[in-house]
Amino acid sequence: AASFKDWVDQRQSIYDVHWDAFLASPWFGYGIGSFDEINKLLQTALNFPVLWNIRAAHNVYLQWLEQAGIAGTIPMFLCIGYIIGRTAWGVRVRRRMTTWIRGCVAVALVFLIHGWSDFSLELPAVALFWSLILGAGYSISMSQSHGSHSTVPLDEGPAQPSAQKMVKLAAASAFTVFVAAL
């Protein structure tokens, strides 16, 4: 784009066309991964200069709504919201590693804010990295005292690696990879 105004106008044209497509099938969308086909079907003589070579809506929320509809998007938003909310709550219940928890929440929020103007979460490597951050933050935010058989909670003593921690981290990471890939 030649100027910022041109860039904004192009994005607005993309958003308008794809918002209308979402409204045409709001409940179940058109299917995960269907953006290219939808975009080709929506091209007209008027919007062709803007739509002909894009591979994403440049707004992950709009693209998720268009592809998965309300029925697929709301559960995903709730899962991600729960993971980030539970991770943020960990700052209140943990005495240690709160800086790491805050960092994971901040990185997750940066990805979510960036999603309003770009499609980086549609890239598998970025989605995997974001999932790793979400899983790590979620795992760190869990109080370690509730599952231990020792009399001293793990939060009180030195950091001890355990199979339980690793299983939690792996499960949370795998789950968020699945959610982010949607």
Secondary structure, 3 states (H helix, E strand, C coil): CCCHHHHHHHHHHHHHHHHHHHHHCCCCCCCCCCHHHHHHHHCCCCCHHHHCCCCCCCCHHHHHHHHHHHHHHHHHHHHHHHHHHHHHHHHHHCCCCHHHHHHHHHHHHHHHHHCCCCCHHHCHHHHHHHHHHHHHHHHHHCCCCCCCCCCCCCCCCCCCCCHHHHHHHHHHHHHHHHHHHC
